[in-house]
């Protein structure tokens, strides 16, 4: 477990470096397309400021995007006490607890570290899970907190948003012209092609990076949840209910999809191909095979 926490901290650095390189390449592509190398400097400066701000604000932004509302012992006693008991058992600070008004059963955790963590569950999840299953699901989310998965996913979330913003900016620059006032005839058609290709491929590359760091974390969080609760049947039963009752959430966003215990996006061929979550049946199989080790 400690090796995984250390690996997640290292992965955070590698992910940031990878995204900085990708952003630098996008800036160079834009600079070449518009024959103005100051653009690459502007892109890097804006990206650096954005990344710093996102590091401290991403969890708040993610919560806002999901429409979650903070609760306490009085407003959501069952959920709050479940999280409170798990935080004591795991030796973690008590995170902020949120509820999402959505019939789709789901839950997520976010934050930059255990001291600034947030866990949330949908009303649909709370309604269909019994106490053992709810404990298992929230133990899964608390495991993300303990393993520092939340920091990795939060940083990836922020950088994916940034890549999308820069790509959108490139398309707008094509339509509205560059700051030097060149006419369409003066601009290189190669530059146009570079901007279009970059603006299409960059978000795909960012999403693939998000996918790569998410799938294995779900398997680990399942196992960690069982070790925390000492009751594998609770996690297995919860996953079966998520598979049976799973449905798209009302507020769907690909940038926040990787944070959830179950894929919140509408099911489809492309969704499965680029899903940030492994199939639930595979997760159940791993837990069944690992029963003897708990």
N, C-alpha and C positions, 0 to 999 in steps of 0.2 A: 504493500500500500504506500509506504513512504517513497519507494522507488517511483511509483506512478505520480505522486505529488511533485517530486523533483523533476520528473520528465515533463509534466505539464508546465512547470515554471520555465524549463528550457524551451519547450515548444512555443511558449508565449514570445520569447525573444526571436526564435526562428520565423514565426509567423509574421511578426512585425517587420523583420528584415526583408522577408519575401514580398510583402505588400509594398514596402518602400521601393524596392527594385521595380515592381510592376508599375507603381505610380510614376517613377522616374522614366520608365520606358514610354508610358503614355504621354508624359510631358515632352519627351524628345520627339515623339511622333507628331504631336501638335505643333511643336516648334518647327519641325521640318516642313510640315504641310503649309504653314503660314509664313515660312521663311523669316522667323523671328525667334531667336534662341532665348530671349528674355522670358518667353512663355514657359519654358521648362523650369526656369527659376521660380516664376510665379506659382506654378503648379506645386512644386516641392514645398515652398513656404506656406501656401494655403493648406496643403495636405498635412504638414507638420503641426500647424496651429490646430487644425481640425482634429487630428489624432489625440493631441493633449487634452482638448476639451472633451472629446468623446470618452477618453479614459475615465473621467470623473462623472460624466453625465449619461453614459450609455445605459446604465441600469434604469435611471429615471425615464429616459426616452423609451426604452423597451416596455416598461410598465405602462407608460402613457399610450403607446401604440396598441397594447392589448386591451385597454379600457379597464384595467384592474383597479380595485378600490381597497385601501388598507382597512384591516379589521383588527379587533381585539377580543378579549375574553367574553365581552358582553355581546358583541355583534355576531361573532362566529365561534362560540365556545368549543364545539367539537373539533374543528380544524385547528384552532389556536392551541388547545391543550395537547393535541396530538404532536404538533410541531414543538411545543415547549418540552414535552417529555423526551422527544427524540434529541433535542439540542442538549439536554442534560446527559442523556445516555452517551451521546457522541462526544461530549466534552467541548461543545461549540457554543459561541455566543448566540443568544436568541435572535434569529433574523426577523425582519419585518414580514408580516403575513398579509397576503392580499387574496381577494376573491374576485373572479371574473364571472360576470353574469352571462353564462353561455351554457346551453344544454349539452354541448359536446364535452364528453369527459376528458379532461386533460389537466396538466400541471406543469410548472416550470420553476427554475431557480436562476437567479442572475445576481450580479454584483462583482466588484473588483477583488474582494477577499472575504473571508468569513466574518470579519468585523463590519462589513458593509453589505451583507447578503440580504436577498429578498427571495421569498418563496411564495408561490401562488397556486391556487387550484380553482377550477371552474365549478360553478354550481352543479353542473351535470355530473362531475366526478364525485362531489360530496354526496349527491343524492343516491347514486347507484352502488357505491362502495360500502361494505360493512366496516366495522372498526379495524379488523385485522388488515383488510385490503387498503383502507385509507392510510393506515400506519405504514404499510409497505411502500405505497406510492410516495408519501412524504419522506420516508427514509431514503428512497431513491433520490429525491431532490436534495436532501441534506447531505447525501454522499457526494453529489456534484459540488456542494459547498466545501466539504471537507477535503476533497481531492483537487481543489482549485480548478475544476472544470469550468466553473462560472467565469473565472478571469479569462480563460482561453476563448470561450464562446462569446463573451462580452466584447473582447477586442476584435474578434473576427466579425461580429455583428457590426461594430462601428466602421471597420475598414471596408466591409462589403457595401455599406451605405455610401462611403466615400467614393469608392470605385464607380458606383452607379451615378453619383453626382457629377464626377469628372467626365464620365462618358456622355452624360446628357449635356454637359456644358460644351463638349466638342461638337455635338450635333447642332446645337444652337449657334455656335460660332460659324458653322458652315452656312446656315441659313441667313444669318444677319451680318455676315462679313467680318473681317478682322479689323483691328484698330488702326491699321495703316492705310485703310481705305482703298485697297486694291480692287479693281473690277474683276468680275468673273472671268474675263478673257485673260487677265494677267496671272491668275492663279494656276498652279500646276494641277492637271487632272490626277496625277499620282498622289498629290497631297489630299485630294478629296477621297481617293480610294483608301489611303492610309487611315484617315480620320474615321471613315465608315467602318472599316474592318476592326480598328482598335476599339471603337465604341460598342461594337457587337461582341467581340471576343473577350474584352477585359472583364465585363460582368460575369461571363460564363466561367472564366478562369477563377475569379473570386468565389463564385458559388461552388466550384469543384474543390477549392481549398477548404471552404466551409464544410462540405460533405466529408472530406478526408479526415478532418479532426473531430467529427461528431459521432460517427457510427461506433467506433471502438469505445468511446466514452459511455455510450448507453449500456453496452455489455458490462463494463466495469461497474457502473452505478447500480445495475441490477444485482450483481454479486455482492457489492458493498452493502446494499440495503438488506440483503438476507443476513449478512454477518452482523449487521447492526440490530436487527429484530430477532435473530435466531429462529426464524420461522419462514422457511422457503415456500411453504404452501400459500402463505399470504401474498407473496410477490407473484407467484405463478397464477393464482386465482385473479389477482388484479390485472395482470397482463391479458388473461383470457377475456375479462370483461371489457378491457380497452379495445381488444380485437373485435369483440362481438358488437359493442355499442359505439365504436368509433365513428365519427362523422366530422366533416369540415367545420371549423369554427367560423363564427360570424365575421370576426375580424381576422382575415387571412393576410399574412405578410411573409414573403420568403426570407426576409432578413432575420426574422425572429423565430422561424420554424424550428431551427436546430435546438432551441432552448427547451422545447416541450418534451415530455416523456413519450408522447405519441405524435406522429405527423399531423399537424393541424390543417394541412392543405387538402384541397379537393383531389380525390384519387383519380389517377389516369396513368397511361403508359409512360409519358415523360416525367410525371411526378414520381413514379416508382424508380425510374432510371436515375433521377437526380435527387432522390430522397436523402435527407440527412439522417434518417433512422433505418436501422436494420429491420428486416421483417419480424413481426412479433413472434411468429412461430419459431423462428431461429433463436430468439431470446429465451422463449420458454424451453426449448430443447437444451440450451446450454445450462439453464437452471436445473432441469431434470437430471442431466448428466453429472452435475456438480453436487447433487444432494448429499452424497456420501462424504464430501469434504467439509461440510458445514458442522 
